[in-house]
Amino acid sequence: MNQPLAYIHPDARIAEDVKIEPFSWIGADVEIGSGTWIGPNVTIMDGARIGKNCKIFPGAVISAIPQDLKYRGETTYCFIGDGTTVRESATINKGTAASGKTMVGKNCLLMAFTHVAHDCYVGDNVIMANAATLAGHITVEDWAILGGLAAVSQFTRIGAHVMISGGAMINKDIPPFVKTGTGYPVSYAGVNYIGLGRRGFSKERINAIQDVYRVIYSTGMNVSQAVQHIKANLPASEDVDLIIKFIEASRIGIMKNTVGE
């Protein structure tokens, strides 16, 4: 790890086999796990905790202070899980006193110019396409995909296995297993058939998920009525329970079926 053209603070805790390319800057309170590659011109600031076998591409900035005027210099962190790739010029800010950390899970792909703001939680196997942006305090659950230029408002939740269309403007919670349309406000565009099939969901399992969303989006019931109908009339399953719990936990409401609805 002898890198004469990179700056590595002597207090940084870096596994012996980490490869750091020239012109990168690594601060004191940084941990980097075995097998990780740090490309040229990467900036990794205090509070970064980067896992094993990650790839950080040129221009990325990891664990910079939050873009939040309430931040007062408190010690906070930015966690990146094993096997995650952060592409060119992506930025991941560390947390504020609200949660103390920003977290990106394992085996994620954050493409060029993506941004993860303070206090976000990004699950495992998440993909953020080019220039997708998360404001503060957002939760993105496992296997979600955000299309290029998608922008997500603060405190929003993105459910597991969701597919967000490119350019979407998200200001409501997006429940699990669905696709969004484009436009503003964002609208329901069906169940994520292709994504679920690729992840091994059977046709029967996908159809059962679709039955739930037919009740929510196609019967004219309000969301509370639809949830009660689902509980009373549809077979219980792990997927159904996940959808209901997600909806019942929503503080800002879920996306509507059609634009302007």
Buried (B, 14 or more C-beta within 10 A) or exposed (E): BEBEEBEBBEEBEBBEEBEBBEBBBBBEBBBBBEBBBBBBBBBBBBBBBBBBBBBBBBBBBBBBBBEBEEBEEEEBBBBBBBBBBBBBBBBBBBBBBBBBBBBBBBBBBBBBBBBBBBBBBBBBBBBBBBBBBBBBBBBBBBBBBBBBBBBBBBBBBBBBBBBBBBBBBBBBBBBBBBBBBBBEBBBBBBBBBEBBEEEEBEEEBBEBBBBBBBBBBEEEBEBEEBBEBBEEEBEEEEBBEBBBEBBEEBEEEBBBBEEEE
